[in-house]
């Protein structure tokens, strides 16, 4: 009983969301099989994947495959699933994970269950496994759905909130097998490939950051984000923004938090000058602590916050930066 899990890279390591997905994948095997982590490119960080629960790390490479190519990645997963007689293929519910599994679903003609929190196999009458009992998020996480997935190969994306439930008591093995795989790809599979500039992909990602400093319309313009960038750097976090900010062209879409952006689950979300429309809140509901800085005490996000500071962010954030710098013994 083999479960394949797509492991996305984050700098020199593996993205935290993918490590959580591997823990989820191991819970599917439930002592009856093992997890194979699939990494595209050479030099996969095996110890990190082993600690998450992978028994095998398979490095996938092919001529002409130099960057992120969703169709090619899906083709490789299809071939690996057939070769290993896998019962499931899972991926983190990231932009890439969702896109690759959508391509895989199209290739295999199978349904994809998105944003799964829990899954367990159901034994059918003849003793064969072909159904899975699922709990998954719907409506941006505001509703939990009980469902049954009926497919010879289960395709699932794993919600960020599944990490704790799936990982309990599942310490990863100390040894891990290293293998490689070269898929048979056609020109159409390699037609679309995406690459990222190193300076854009380096460091902590928005989806995995422990601290996110958010900025909205109240920041006032592109120049207003300098203080937020500095605060995020001091806190070891990243900057996130609301949809109106990206629509105005102040910041890139990759920094957007929300239903149409990135869903975050940091320890701390410090939201500055953000009103908190329902689409934005859908992206940050998993934050452990939400602190708001806003001049409007009636802003919707204030009602969702653990703490709210009713103040002008242009006065408060520079003061906060100065206080942190002084505490850390840093010059202004």
N, C-alpha and C positions, 0 to 999 in steps of 0.2 A: 504494500500500500504506500505509494509515493505521492507526496504533495509537492508541487513546484511552487516556488515563490520568487517573484521578480524582486531583485535587490537593486535599488537605485543608488548611485554614487552621490556623495556630498563632499566635494573636495577630495581629500585623500582617503576618506573613510566611506561608510555607508550611512545613508540618511536615516535619522531616528525613526521616521514613519515606516521605513522598510524593515528595520529591526523589530518593530512592534508587529508588523505583518508576519514576520517569520515566527514569532512567538504564537501568533494566532494560527498559523499554518501547522505548527507542531501540535496544537490542541486538536486539530482535525485528525491528525494521525493517531492520537490518543493511545500510544503504546502499541499500535498494530502496524506501524510503518515508520517512515522517516521523511524528513524535509530536505529537499534539494534547493539550495539558493542559486538563482541564476543571475550572473553578473555579466554585463556586456563589456568586453575589453579585457586586456591582460591584467595580471597582478591584482587579483581580487583579495581584499583583506580578510583572509579566512578566519583568524582568531576572533575577530569581532562578530562574524556571522555564526561561528560555533557557539559563542557565549549566548547568542539569541536563540539557539536551538537547532541550527542546521547541522545535519550529519554529513552533507556533501556540498561542496561549492563547485559549481560548474561555470567555467569562464567561456563565454561565447565570442567568437571572432570569425570574420570572413573577409575576403578580399573586397575592397570597396566600401566596407562598413566602418566609417570613421567617426560618426557622430550619432546623435539620437535619430533613429529612423523607425517610427512606430510600426509601419507595415513590415519591415524586416524583422524587428523584434518579435512581432506577433507570429510571423512565419517560423522563426526559430523556436518559440514556445510551443507552437503546434507540433513541430517535428519532435521536439524533446518529449512532449506529453505522450505521443504515440510510441516513441522508442522505449520510454520508461514505464509505459502502461499506467500513467498517473491517473489518480481519481479526482484530483482538483488542481487548479492553477489559481493562485491568489497574488494580489499586488496591493500595495498601499493605495488608499483613495486619494492619490495626488493627481495633478494634471496628467502626468505621464502614465501613471498606473491606470487611470481610467481610460486614457486614449488607447494604450496598448491592448488592454483587455477588450475594448470595443472592437478593435481590428481583429482580435482573436475570435471574438464571438461571430463576426462576419465571415471569417474563414471557415469556421467549424459549423456554422449554422446553429449555434447553441446560445441560450440566454445568459446574460451576465447579471448577477445579483450585486448591486452596488451598496457601499456603505454598511457592510455587515459588522455587527457587534459580537454575535455569537453564532456558531454553527455546529451541528452534530449530525452524524450519519443516521439514517433511518433504514433499518433492515426490512426489505419488502418480503412478500410471501415466499418466494423461492430461495430466500436467504442471501440473495445478491444485494449489493449496495448500489443504489441509483438515485436515492432521494436524500435531501439534507433539510433538516429543520433549522430555520434561520430566525434570528432577530436582527433587524436592520433599521437604520435611520431613514426617515422620510421627512419631506418638507423641512430641509436644512437642519435636521436634528430635533425638531420640535415634536415629532411623533415617532414612536417605536412600533414597528410592524412585525408581527409573527407571520412567517411565510414558509412554504415548502418549495424547494428547488428540485425539480425532477429533470435530471440530465445525466448522461453517461459520463460526462466530464464536467465537474462543477467549476464555474468561473466566477470568482468573487473579488471585489475590492473591499479593503478593510478600513473601517472608520477609525479616526484617531483615538476615539474613546474606548476602542476595544483593547488597547494595550494592556491595561491593568488586569482586566478579567481574563484575557487569554494567557497572560504571562505568569499568573500565580502558580508557584510550585513547579515551574518548568525550567529548571536550571539547564543551561546548554551543555552539550558534551564537551569534554576537553580535547578530544581528537576529532578531526574533520578530514574527509577525503577530498582531494583536489582532482578535478577532472576537467576536460576541455571538450568543446563541441563546435563543429564547423557546419552551419546550416547551408543547404542548397538554395541560394537566393537568385531570383531573376532580376532583370533590369527594372521592372516595375516596383519591386520591393525596395530598391535603393533610390527611387526617383526623388523622394522627399527625405532629406536629412537636415537636421538642425544642429548647429554648434553654438557655443556660448563663449564670449570673451572671458579670459581667465579672471580679469578684475571684476566681472559681474557675477561669476559663479563662486568666487572664493569667499570664505568666511561662513558665518551662521546664516542659514536660510530662514525665511519668514515662517515657513510651515513648522520648523523644528526649534525655533528660538525659545529660550526660557523667559526672555523679557522682550516685549514689544512696546515701543513708544509710538502711539498712533497720532496722526494729525488730520484734521478735517478742514472745512471751509474757514473755520475761525483762525487758522494759521495766517491767513491773509494773502498768501502768494508764495511763489517758489523760494524767495529769499527767507521767508519765515521758518523754513525747515532746518536752517543751519543750527539753531539751538536744540532742536529735537534730535538731529544727528549727533550732536555732541553729547547730549544726555544719554542716548542709546549706547554710544561708545563707552561712556563711563560705567554704565550698568551691564555691559557685556551683552547687549541686545541689538535689535534692529529696528528700523523705522517701518511702520505700516501706515496706510492711508485709507481714506474713505473713497467711495466711487466718484463723488463730485470733484475730488482733487485730481483723479486721473482724467476725468472728462474735461477738466479745464486745462489739461496738459502740464500741470505743475510737477507731477511725478509719474514714473512709468507704471504701467498696469501690473507688472510683476510685484509691486508693493501693495496692491489693493487687498484689503481685508473685507470679506463679505461673501454673499451668496454667489456672486459672479466673479469673485476673486479667489483669495486663498483663505481656507479655514484654519484658524490658529488655535493652539491649546497651550499657551505659555503659563508659567507660574504667575507672571504679572503682566497685565495689559494696562498701560497708562494712556488713556484716551484724552487727547487735548483738542479742544475746539471741534468736537464731533457731536452732532445732534443725536445720532443713534437710530437711524431709520431701520426698519425691520430687516432689510436686506443686509445691512452692516452687522446687526446683532446676530444674524444667522451665522456669521463667520467667526464670532468671538465668544459664543456661548460656552465653549469648552475651556475658556481661561479660568484658572483657579482663583485669581483675584483680579477684580476690575476696579481701577481708580480713575476717576474722572476729574478733569480740569475744564470748567466751562463757566461762562458768565451768565448762562440761563439756568436757573434752578429748576425750570419746568421741562428741560430737554429730556426726551425719552430715555436716553442712556443713563441719566442720573438715577432714575428709578431702578436700573439694573445694577448699579455700582455698589461695591462694598463700602467705598468711601468716595465722597465727592467734595471737591474744593471749588467753591463758587468764587472765581477770581479770573483776572485777565492773564492768560497764558504767557503773554509777552512780558509780563512782570514776574510771574511766578517761576517759569522755567529757567530764565537766566539766574535767578536767585538760588534755585535748586542746584543748578550746575555749579555755581560758585561754592555752595555749601559742601557738595560732594568732593569738589577739587580740594577744598581746604582740609576735609577729613582725610583724604587720601595723600595729603602732602604734595599736591601738584600745583605748579604755578599757573596763574591765570593765562 
